[in-house]
Amino acid sequence: MPRRYSVVCDDDLGDRVEALAREYDLTEQEVIRQLLREALEED
């Protein structure tokens, strides 16, 4: 079952997430989901 999380970030990080979303035609939520998945898989 999917879980929901809330993320609060500063303007710089938010701008970077927005830029990635535009670049890859994704939603900001999908960008954050993929970044988290990649970060957790590195362990």
C-alpha positions as CSV (number, residue, x, y, z in Angstrom):
1,M,0.0,0.0,0.0
2,P,1.5,3.4,-1.0
3,R,2.4,5.8,1.8
4,R,2.3,9.6,1.6
5,Y,5.1,11.8,2.8
6,S,5.4,15.6,3.0
7,V,8.6,17.3,2.0
8,V,9.6,20.8,2.9
9,C,12.6,22.3,1.1
10,D,14.3,25.7,0.6
11,D,13.8,27.7,-2.5
12,D,17.1,26.6,-4.1
13,L,16.2,22.9,-3.8
14,G,12.7,23.5,-4.9
15,D,14.0,25.3,-8.0
16,R,16.2,22.4,-8.8
17,V,13.3,19.9,-8.5
18,E,11.2,22.1,-10.8
19,A,14.0,22.3,-13.3
20,L,14.4,18.5,-13.4
21,A,10.7,18.1,-13.8
22,R,10.6,20.5,-16.8
23,E,13.7,18.9,-18.3
24,Y,12.3,15.4,-18.2
25,D,8.6,16.3,-18.6
26,L,7.8,14.8,-15.1
27,T,5.8,16.0,-12.2
28,E,7.7,17.4,-9.2
29,Q,6.3,14.5,-7.2
30,E,7.8,12.0,-9.6
31,V,11.2,13.8,-9.6
32,I,11.3,13.5,-5.8
33,R,10.1,9.9,-5.9
34,Q,12.9,9.0,-8.3
35,L,15.5,10.9,-6.3
36,L,14.6,9.1,-3.1
37,R,14.6,5.7,-4.8
38,E,18.0,6.3,-6.3
39,A,19.4,7.6,-3.0
40,L,18.1,4.6,-1.0
41,E,19.4,2.1,-3.6
42,E,22.9,3.4,-3.2
43,D,23.2,2.0,0.4
